[in-house]
Amino acid sequence: MTYHVASVATVMSATTVIVIGYRAGRAHAAWRDLRAAKRDVPAKRKIAWGRTRPLILGVLFFVATFVAAAYDAGH
């Protein structure tokens, strides 16, 4: 049973790293586009924050999950 838990944790961790990497890349590209554009800044800023917000929320969820798991393992 511990091997199954370890394999599930490995798959979840790998998936999380890939998703966070993708989100970080999209957020970076959106901010780079914003800096490159001199006109149409409000629309570009909205797009940039639209790409950044899910990244921040995903990272907070990921950290909260690990904090909850560590707390549960400690008790």
C-alpha positions as a Python dict, from the first residue, in 0.01 Angstrom:
ca = {
    (1, 'M'): (0, 0, 0),
    (2, 'T'): (286, 242, 71),
    (3, 'Y'): (418, 186, -280),
    (4, 'H'): (82, 290, -421),
    (5, 'V'): (75, 606, -207),
    (6, 'A'): (430, 690, -313),
    (7, 'S'): (349, 642, -681),
    (8, 'V'): (35, 857, -654),
    (9, 'A'): (237, 1125, -475),
    (10, 'T'): (505, 1110, -743),
    (11, 'V'): (252, 1149, -1024),
    (12, 'M'): (78, 1436, -842),
    (13, 'S'): (409, 1612, -778),
    (14, 'A'): (522, 1573, -1138),
    (15, 'T'): (189, 1701, -1267),
    (16, 'T'): (202, 1997, -1030),
    (17, 'V'): (552, 2091, -1141),
    (18, 'I'): (446, 2079, -1507),
    (19, 'V'): (131, 2285, -1446),
    (20, 'I'): (314, 2547, -1238),
    (21, 'G'): (588, 2567, -1501),
    (22, 'Y'): (332, 2619, -1776),
    (23, 'R'): (143, 2883, -1576),
    (24, 'A'): (465, 3064, -1488),
    (25, 'G'): (568, 3068, -1853),
    (26, 'R'): (233, 3207, -1965),
    (27, 'A'): (237, 3471, -1690),
    (28, 'H'): (591, 3573, -1784),
    (29, 'A'): (498, 3598, -2152),
    (30, 'A'): (193, 3809, -2069),
    (31, 'W'): (400, 4056, -1864),
    (32, 'R'): (666, 4065, -2138),
    (33, 'D'): (395, 4148, -2392),
    (34, 'L'): (270, 4423, -2163),
    (35, 'R'): (615, 4581, -2142),
    (36, 'A'): (655, 4558, -2519),
    (37, 'A'): (324, 4730, -2591),
    (38, 'K'): (319, 5106, -2552),
    (39, 'R'): (-43, 5139, -2655),
    (40, 'D'): (-338, 4937, -2534),
    (41, 'V'): (-185, 4905, -2188),
    (42, 'P'): (-509, 4861, -1986),
    (43, 'A'): (-618, 4563, -2199),
    (44, 'K'): (-272, 4406, -2186),
    (45, 'R'): (-255, 4460, -1809),
    (46, 'K'): (-590, 4282, -1770),
    (47, 'I'): (-459, 3988, -1975),
    (48, 'A'): (-134, 3980, -1774),
    (49, 'W'): (-318, 3972, -1441),
    (50, 'G'): (-557, 3715, -1585),
    (51, 'R'): (-257, 3487, -1648),
    (52, 'T'): (-86, 3566, -1316),
    (53, 'R'): (-384, 3527, -1082),
    (54, 'P'): (-437, 3151, -1147),
    (55, 'L'): (-65, 3094, -1099),
    (56, 'I'): (-68, 3266, -760),
    (57, 'L'): (-385, 3085, -650),
    (58, 'G'): (-246, 2751, -768),
    (59, 'V'): (77, 2800, -576),
    (60, 'L'): (-115, 2902, -262),
    (61, 'F'): (-335, 2592, -295),
    (62, 'F'): (-27, 2373, -344),
    (63, 'V'): (145, 2519, -37),
    (64, 'A'): (-173, 2494, 171),
    (65, 'T'): (-209, 2127, 72),
    (66, 'F'): (146, 2052, 186),
    (67, 'V'): (98, 2246, 511),
    (68, 'A'): (-222, 2049, 580),
    (69, 'A'): (-48, 1720, 501),
    (70, 'A'): (247, 1808, 725),
    (71, 'Y'): (14, 1908, 1007),
    (72, 'D'): (-184, 1587, 967),
    (73, 'A'): (135, 1379, 962),
    (74, 'G'): (255, 1554, 1278),
    (75, 'H'): (-55, 1466, 1476),
}
